[in-house]
Amino acid sequence: MYKNKITQALLLAVGISFAATSFTAVAANVPAGVKLAANQELVRGNGTEVASLDPQKTEGVPESNVIRDLLEGLVNQDADGNIIPGVAESWETTDNKTFTFHLRKNAKWSNGDPVTAHDFVYSFERVVDPATASPYAWYLEMTTMTNASDIIAGKKDKSTLGVKAIDDYTFEVHLESAVPYFVMMMGHTTVKPVNQATIEKYGDEWTKPENFVGNGAFTVSNWVVNERIELTPNKDYWDNANTVLTKVTYLPIENQVAEMNRFLSGEIDLTNEVPSEHFKRLQKEYPESLQIKGNLCTYYYNFNTHKPPFDDVRVRKAVSYAIDRNVVANILLGQGQKPAYFLTPEIVADFNPQLPAYGKLTQKERNAEAQKLLVDAGYNKSNPLKFSLLYNTSENHKKLAVAIASMWKTTLGVEVTLENQEWKTYLETKKQGNFEASRAGWCGDYNEPSTFTSLMEGSNTTGGIHYQSAAYDSLIKRGIEASSTAERKELYYEQEALLAKDMPIAPIYQYVTTRLVNPHVGGYAVNNAEDKLYSKDMYIIAE
């Protein structure tokens, strides 16, 4: 189901026509006969406190959830994951290297100023400017945007980036290589526009409610750190007439049981997750509220390959092989998750990799191979392997870490120290490489394998990756430069095969999104595999 829907999105994103590609925008679409509640306020669980609301300085899902409501990029997604207009009402390309976006003339910032092509030039240049230190600067490099690599490396000025305002409402982007899925990439948080005058006036304080200027359907009205972020409609948003909700509140609740209880008491309309140990009960007692859908995400453990003991590939493989992925996916979780043996999840459009050799073994065979590898690496009962496993504060992450540490202890005699940190600290610890192994997850930024495989590219430390392989980087480069879809696909498979050989990460399972959604919430996107939810598309139905 998801692949068909997203294939449509990919076809739209290719835009390989000589005429402008134009679509009809979608806002809250309330079906005929549905009676709206008098109170149109939505409360959403968001997992943790956001690290920032600056799109060029964030890298996590919690931040993107909120920013998606506050800022609008060139394109959005509809409920089925199809690419639809955002600030750009149409676009065209003839070669998949030069893209021209035609901006709607009624798009405004929340201070009433028009949103122009110059805003996008400023924002894109801000991403690659080394002074910004954007954790996602590499994302523009992966688009092959002209001079992005050299600007990030400090070799050229940001003004040489391949972006241009032809006029106030025509934005042009130049790439060094043809990228047929480029428009799809423009839905990402990092390439949303920011207001230059506001940032120049307030610096890092620009995201405070009293200073905030955005161009999305909502604006920040209140932010109490570690308690709540409250949004209200942006009266200057170009499609404000179709925004139904009058208030959206995000709650940073890290404990899934606490979040569940607040949902069941009526305090929350939409949870971020559900506690895994309560899943079967919720499925039985609240089937009308339990929503499960496939997701473009993979859960994995990340090894710091530059520090002992994980600078030894034998140790990395031993630790990875000894994880019983079937137990994790089918017993500990049991919500439809799939065991993962590669980084890119199978739900990605047109992705059908061969299982690596270790994925074809039984768990008994994997355990035997793991034990042999660890002995070869010099570890035994008198010299047991010891390391620490870092995870961000979450009961679900903790339960998995405890279970997997038990597998390692039983199979390999490994002694693991579990270490948890709050979200912002955890991100910085991984970025700096101050860890041995860590919990991680990666969710696709668009529906194409490169959004996963590019994560492992050498210069990228987003998500705490510390791999750096010249052979892998060469495959990435060849993939970007590939002249056909078939050639590019084969290179993706080669990239995954090399990851299985080098094992810088241990893929564990492919996600599903499981949350509690009050049946009175209308417009919840059940078919969006990237889980991109826009509050502007939702509404509260009368009881």
KANORCOR-V148767 format. One record per residue. N is the residue number from 1. PSI is psi in degrees with one decimal (999 if undefined). NEAR is the number of other ideal C-beta (glycine too) atoms within 8 Angstrom. Layout:
n=(N & N)
psi=(PSI & PSI)
near=(NEAR & NEAR)
This chain:
n=(1 & 2 & 3 & 4 & 5 & 6 & 7 & 8 & 9 & 10 & 11 & 12 & 13 & 14 & 15 & 16 & 17 & 18 & 19 & 20 & 21 & 22 & 23 & 24 & 25 & 26 & 27 & 28 & 29 & 30 & 31 & 32 & 33 & 34 & 35 & 36 & 37 & 38 & 39 & 40 & 41 & 42 & 43 & 44 & 45 & 46 & 47 & 48 & 49 & 50 & 51 & 52 & 53 & 54 & 55 & 56 & 57 & 58 & 59 & 60 & 61 & 62 & 63 & 64 & 65 & 66 & 67 & 68 & 69 & 70 & 71 & 72 & 73 & 74 & 75 & 76 & 77 & 78 & 79 & 80 & 81 & 82 & 83 & 84 & 85 & 86 & 87 & 88 & 89 & 90 & 91 & 92 & 93 & 94 & 95 & 96 & 97 & 98 & 99 & 100 & 101 & 102 & 103 & 104 & 105 & 106 & 107 & 108 & 109 & 110 & 111 & 112 & 113 & 114 & 115 & 116 & 117 & 118 & 119 & 120 & 121 & 122 & 123 & 124 & 125 & 126 & 127 & 128 & 129 & 130 & 131 & 132 & 133 & 134 & 135 & 136 & 137 & 138 & 139 & 140 & 141 & 142 & 143 & 144 & 145 & 146 & 147 & 148 & 149 & 150 & 151 & 152 & 153 & 154 & 155 & 156 & 157 & 158 & 159 & 160 & 161 & 162 & 163 & 164 & 165 & 166 & 167 & 168 & 169 & 170 & 171 & 172 & 173 & 174 & 175 & 176 & 177 & 178 & 179 & 180 & 181 & 182 & 183 & 184 & 185 & 186 & 187 & 188 & 189 & 190 & 191 & 192 & 193 & 194 & 195 & 196 & 197 & 198 & 199 & 200 & 201 & 202 & 203 & 204 & 205 & 206 & 207 & 208 & 209 & 210 & 211 & 212 & 213 & 214 & 215 & 216 & 217 & 218 & 219 & 220 & 221 & 222 & 223 & 224 & 225 & 226 & 227 & 228 & 229 & 230 & 231 & 232 & 233 & 234 & 235 & 236 & 237 & 238 & 239 & 240 & 241 & 242 & 243 & 244 & 245 & 246 & 247 & 248 & 249 & 250 & 251 & 252 & 253 & 254 & 255 & 256 & 257 & 258 & 259 & 260 & 261 & 262 & 263 & 264 & 265 & 266 & 267 & 268 & 269 & 270 & 271 & 272 & 273 & 274 & 275 & 276 & 277 & 278 & 279 & 280 & 281 & 282 & 283 & 284 & 285 & 286 & 287 & 288 & 289 & 290 & 291 & 292 & 293 & 294 & 295 & 296 & 297 & 298 & 299 & 300 & 301 & 302 & 303 & 304 & 305 & 306 & 307 & 308 & 309 & 310 & 311 & 312 & 313 & 314 & 315 & 316 & 317 & 318 & 319 & 320 & 321 & 322 & 323 & 324 & 325 & 326 & 327 & 328 & 329 & 330 & 331 & 332 & 333 & 334 & 335 & 336 & 337 & 338 & 339 & 340 & 341 & 342 & 343 & 344 & 345 & 346 & 347 & 348 & 349 & 350 & 351 & 352 & 353 & 354 & 355 & 356 & 357 & 358 & 359 & 360 & 361 & 362 & 363 & 364 & 365 & 366 & 367 & 368 & 369 & 370 & 371 & 372 & 373 & 374 & 375 & 376 & 377 & 378 & 379 & 380 & 381 & 382 & 383 & 384 & 385 & 386 & 387 & 388 & 389 & 390 & 391 & 392 & 393 & 394 & 395 & 396 & 397 & 398 & 399 & 400 & 401 & 402 & 403 & 404 & 405 & 406 & 407 & 408 & 409 & 410 & 411 & 412 & 413 & 414 & 415 & 416 & 417 & 418 & 419 & 420 & 421 & 422 & 423 & 424 & 425 & 426 & 427 & 428 & 429 & 430 & 431 & 432 & 433 & 434 & 435 & 436 & 437 & 438 & 439 & 440 & 441 & 442 & 443 & 444 & 445 & 446 & 447 & 448 & 449 & 450 & 451 & 452 & 453 & 454 & 455 & 456 & 457 & 458 & 459 & 460 & 461 & 462 & 463 & 464 & 465 & 466 & 467 & 468 & 469 & 470 & 471 & 472 & 473 & 474 & 475 & 476 & 477 & 478 & 479 & 480 & 481 & 482 & 483 & 484 & 485 & 486 & 487 & 488 & 489 & 490 & 491 & 492 & 493 & 494 & 495 & 496 & 497 & 498 & 499 & 500 & 501 & 502 & 503 & 504 & 505 & 506 & 507 & 508 & 509 & 510 & 511 & 512 & 513 & 514 & 515 & 516 & 517 & 518 & 519 & 520 & 521 & 522 & 523 & 524 & 525 & 526 & 527 & 528 & 529 & 530 & 531 & 532 & 533 & 534 & 535 & 536 & 537 & 538 & 539 & 540 & 541 & 542 & 543)
psi=(-48.8 & -38.4 & -41.4 & -44.2 & -44.3 & -27.6 & -38.3 & -42.2 & -38.9 & -40.4 & -39.8 & -40.2 & -29.8 & -43.2 & 34.1 & 65.3 & 163.6 & -11.2 & 159.5 & 140.5 & 125.5 & 144.1 & 168.3 & 130.4 & 154.7 & 127.6 & -160.8 & 116.6 & 93.4 & 116.0 & 150.1 & 137.9 & -11.1 & 126.7 & 125.9 & 145.2 & 154.3 & -34.6 & 111.9 & 59.0 & 129.4 & 132.9 & 122.6 & 131.9 & 140.5 & 12.6 & -52.0 & 168.2 & 134.7 & 147.0 & -29.6 & 162.8 & 14.9 & 113.9 & -26.0 & 0.5 & 16.9 & 164.1 & -0.4 & 164.2 & -43.3 & -40.2 & -44.5 & -35.2 & -43.8 & -44.8 & -31.9 & -29.9 & -25.4 & -27.7 & 142.1 & 126.8 & -163.8 & -39.1 & 159.7 & -172.5 & 149.7 & -173.9 & -20.8 & 5.5 & 4.6 & 145.7 & 129.4 & 164.6 & 145.6 & -112.8 & -31.6 & 123.3 & -14.0 & 165.9 & 162.3 & 158.7 & 151.2 & -13.5 & 4.1 & 19.5 & -35.2 & 121.5 & 131.8 & 123.4 & 129.9 & 113.8 & 145.9 & 139.5 & -7.2 & 10.6 & 129.9 & 154.5 & 163.1 & -7.8 & 5.7 & -11.1 & 150.2 & 147.4 & 123.4 & 172.1 & -30.3 & -31.7 & -37.8 & -36.7 & -49.3 & -45.6 & -41.8 & -41.3 & -34.7 & -34.2 & -46.7 & -12.2 & 119.2 & -27.4 & -25.2 & -31.9 & 44.3 & 127.9 & -14.0 & 20.5 & -35.5 & -22.8 & -41.7 & -30.8 & -39.1 & -21.8 & -11.5 & 25.8 & 132.3 & 125.3 & 2.9 & -46.0 & -46.4 & -34.5 & -45.4 & -36.6 & -2.4 & 14.1 & -21.8 & 160.3 & 149.5 & -24.2 & -11.7 & 0.5 & 147.3 & 54.8 & 147.6 & 139.2 & 104.0 & -41.7 & -171.6 & -27.5 & 19.3 & 115.2 & 127.3 & 138.0 & 133.7 & 130.6 & 154.3 & -25.0 & 153.1 & 126.5 & 98.1 & -20.7 & 19.3 & -43.9 & -38.4 & -36.1 & -19.8 & 3.0 & 1.9 & 152.5 & -43.5 & -29.0 & 20.4 & 147.3 & 152.6 & 158.0 & 112.9 & -46.7 & -37.9 & -43.5 & -40.7 & -28.1 & -42.0 & -8.8 & -137.5 & -11.5 & 3.4 & -21.0 & -3.9 & 146.0 & -38.6 & -15.7 & -16.1 & 132.3 & 119.2 & 176.1 & 11.8 & -174.1 & -19.2 & 163.5 & 161.3 & 123.6 & -25.0 & 139.1 & 107.5 & 108.1 & 134.1 & 12.8 & -53.5 & 153.5 & 124.8 & 132.4 & 145.9 & 157.7 & 140.8 & 106.2 & -19.3 & 1.5 & 137.3 & -26.7 & 29.7 & -29.3 & -23.5 & 6.5 & 123.8 & -41.9 & 141.3 & -11.4 & 140.3 & 128.5 & 128.2 & 128.4 & 126.4 & 80.3 & 111.0 & -22.7 & 114.1 & -30.5 & -42.5 & -41.0 & -43.8 & -45.7 & -37.1 & -32.1 & -48.4 & -23.7 & -1.7 & 7.4 & -25.5 & 139.9 & -23.6 & 114.5 & 163.5 & -39.8 & -175.1 & 151.0 & 128.4 & -34.5 & -12.7 & 2.0 & -50.4 & -38.4 & -43.6 & -38.2 & -36.7 & -42.6 & -24.7 & 51.6 & -27.4 & -17.2 & -19.9 & 118.5 & 126.9 & 130.5 & 153.9 & 154.5 & 144.7 & 64.6 & 147.4 & 135.1 & 131.7 & 166.0 & 134.2 & 129.2 & 136.4 & 98.4 & -3.5 & 2.4 & 144.7 & 148.0 & -1.6 & 12.7 & -3.5 & 117.0 & -27.7 & -37.0 & -42.6 & -46.0 & -41.2 & -47.0 & -38.9 & -47.7 & -32.8 & -3.7 & 118.8 & 93.7 & -30.2 & -39.0 & -44.3 & -52.9 & -42.7 & -24.8 & -54.8 & -35.5 & -65.7 & 30.4 & 8.2 & 0.3 & 151.6 & 140.8 & 140.2 & 131.9 & 4.6 & 163.6 & -42.1 & 121.4 & 150.7 & -15.6 & -16.0 & 137.5 & 130.2 & 39.0 & 113.0 & 72.0 & 159.2 & 139.7 & 137.2 & 163.5 & -42.6 & -25.2 & -17.8 & -10.1 & 158.4 & 163.4 & -34.4 & -41.9 & -38.9 & -42.2 & -41.6 & -41.8 & -38.6 & -43.7 & -41.7 & -44.9 & -40.9 & -37.2 & -42.9 & -30.8 & -2.7 & 12.2 & 141.2 & -168.3 & -35.9 & -14.2 & 69.6 & 149.5 & 131.5 & 135.8 & 166.7 & 145.5 & 117.8 & 138.3 & 154.3 & 149.8 & 116.2 & 131.6 & -37.3 & -42.7 & -40.0 & -44.5 & -41.6 & -42.0 & -42.0 & -44.2 & -43.8 & -36.5 & -35.1 & -39.6 & -44.7 & -41.3 & -46.6 & -44.1 & -38.5 & -7.2 & 21.6 & 140.5 & 112.8 & 133.4 & 122.1 & 132.6 & 122.7 & 146.8 & 152.4 & 158.4 & -51.9 & -42.2 & -42.4 & -44.4 & -44.0 & -39.0 & -44.4 & -41.0 & -41.3 & -10.1 & 22.2 & 54.7 & 165.9 & -53.3 & 149.7 & 151.4 & 143.6 & 165.1 & 148.5 & 127.2 & 135.2 & 139.0 & -14.5 & 167.5 & 78.2 & 142.3 & -30.8 & -22.9 & -20.2 & -52.3 & -29.7 & -19.6 & -31.3 & 2.5 & 146.1 & -42.0 & -4.2 & 125.0 & 11.0 & 137.8 & 8.5 & 20.9 & 129.8 & 73.1 & -74.4 & 90.8 & 119.6 & -37.3 & -41.5 & -43.4 & -34.5 & -40.5 & -38.4 & -46.2 & -43.5 & -34.8 & -41.7 & -37.7 & -2.4 & 138.8 & -9.4 & 156.9 & -39.1 & -42.5 & -42.9 & -42.3 & -44.3 & -35.7 & -33.1 & -42.0 & -37.3 & -38.0 & -44.8 & -37.5 & -38.7 & -36.9 & -37.5 & -31.9 & -44.2 & -25.4 & 53.7 & -17.5 & 159.4 & 96.5 & 140.6 & -54.7 & 157.0 & 129.4 & 157.0 & 157.3 & 117.9 & 120.8 & 165.8 & 127.6 & 118.7 & 130.9 & -16.5 & -1.9 & 114.8 & 153.9 & 11.0 & 128.2 & 89.1 & -18.4 & 7.8 & 104.4 & -21.2 & -2.7 & 36.5 & 102.6 & 129.8 & 119.2 & -26.6 & -20.7 & -0.8 & 164.3 & 164.1 & 124.8 & 141.8 & 140.5 & 999)
near=(5 & 10 & 9 & 7 & 13 & 13 & 10 & 10 & 15 & 14 & 7 & 12 & 13 & 10 & 11 & 7 & 6 & 4 & 5 & 7 & 10 & 6 & 9 & 4 & 9 & 8 & 9 & 12 & 7 & 9 & 6 & 3 & 4 & 8 & 6 & 11 & 10 & 5 & 5 & 12 & 10 & 14 & 11 & 14 & 16 & 14 & 11 & 12 & 10 & 14 & 11 & 8 & 12 & 10 & 13 & 12 & 9 & 17 & 9 & 10 & 7 & 14 & 14 & 10 & 12 & 14 & 14 & 12 & 13 & 13 & 12 & 12 & 13 & 13 & 13 & 12 & 13 & 10 & 10 & 10 & 15 & 11 & 11 & 12 & 12 & 10 & 13 & 13 & 9 & 11 & 13 & 12 & 12 & 6 & 6 & 11 & 11 & 10 & 14 & 12 & 14 & 10 & 15 & 10 & 6 & 5 & 11 & 12 & 12 & 13 & 8 & 6 & 7 & 8 & 11 & 10 & 14 & 8 & 12 & 15 & 12 & 11 & 14 & 14 & 12 & 12 & 15 & 17 & 10 & 9 & 4 & 11 & 7 & 12 & 10 & 13 & 13 & 12 & 13 & 15 & 13 & 11 & 11 & 11 & 16 & 10 & 10 & 14 & 7 & 9 & 16 & 13 & 6 & 5 & 5 & 7 & 5 & 10 & 5 & 9 & 14 & 11 & 13 & 9 & 13 & 8 & 6 & 9 & 9 & 12 & 15 & 12 & 14 & 11 & 16 & 8 & 8 & 8 & 12 & 9 & 12 & 14 & 14 & 14 & 14 & 10 & 14 & 12 & 11 & 12 & 14 & 12 & 13 & 15 & 14 & 8 & 7 & 13 & 10 & 6 & 8 & 9 & 7 & 6 & 7 & 15 & 10 & 10 & 8 & 4 & 11 & 14 & 10 & 13 & 14 & 14 & 13 & 16 & 12 & 15 & 8 & 8 & 9 & 7 & 5 & 5 & 6 & 10 & 12 & 12 & 15 & 10 & 11 & 13 & 6 & 9 & 16 & 7 & 10 & 11 & 4 & 8 & 13 & 10 & 15 & 6 & 11 & 14 & 12 & 14 & 13 & 13 & 12 & 8 & 7 & 15 & 9 & 8 & 15 & 14 & 8 & 12 & 15 & 8 & 6 & 5 & 6 & 13 & 11 & 13 & 13 & 10 & 11 & 13 & 11 & 12 & 5 & 10 & 13 & 7 & 7 & 13 & 9 & 6 & 6 & 9 & 7 & 5 & 11 & 11 & 11 & 8 & 11 & 9 & 14 & 14 & 12 & 15 & 12 & 13 & 15 & 14 & 13 & 12 & 12 & 7 & 8 & 5 & 10 & 14 & 7 & 9 & 7 & 10 & 14 & 15 & 13 & 16 & 18 & 12 & 12 & 14 & 13 & 8 & 11 & 9 & 10 & 17 & 15 & 9 & 8 & 10 & 11 & 10 & 9 & 7 & 13 & 9 & 12 & 14 & 10 & 12 & 14 & 13 & 15 & 9 & 10 & 13 & 9 & 9 & 11 & 4 & 10 & 4 & 8 & 11 & 7 & 12 & 9 & 6 & 9 & 5 & 8 & 6 & 8 & 12 & 11 & 8 & 13 & 16 & 11 & 8 & 13 & 14 & 9 & 7 & 11 & 6 & 11 & 9 & 5 & 4 & 6 & 10 & 13 & 8 & 11 & 10 & 15 & 14 & 15 & 12 & 11 & 11 & 10 & 10 & 12 & 11 & 11 & 12 & 12 & 9 & 11 & 12 & 12 & 8 & 12 & 13 & 11 & 6 & 10 & 14 & 10 & 13 & 8 & 11 & 8 & 11 & 8 & 10 & 11 & 9 & 13 & 8 & 8 & 15 & 13 & 8 & 13 & 15 & 9 & 6 & 11 & 5 & 11 & 11 & 13 & 14 & 13 & 12 & 9 & 11 & 11 & 13 & 8 & 12 & 14 & 11 & 10 & 11 & 12 & 13 & 14 & 11 & 12 & 14 & 11 & 9 & 7 & 10 & 10 & 10 & 10 & 14 & 12 & 10 & 10 & 6 & 11 & 6 & 7 & 15 & 10 & 8 & 12 & 12 & 8 & 9 & 13 & 11 & 7 & 10 & 5 & 6 & 8 & 6 & 9 & 10 & 11 & 8 & 12 & 15 & 10 & 9 & 14 & 14 & 9 & 12 & 14 & 13 & 6 & 12 & 12 & 13 & 13 & 11 & 11 & 15 & 14 & 15 & 13 & 11 & 10 & 11 & 11 & 15 & 11 & 9 & 7 & 10 & 14 & 11 & 11 & 10 & 13 & 7 & 11 & 14 & 14 & 12 & 12 & 10 & 11 & 12 & 13 & 15 & 12 & 15 & 12 & 16 & 12 & 8 & 4)
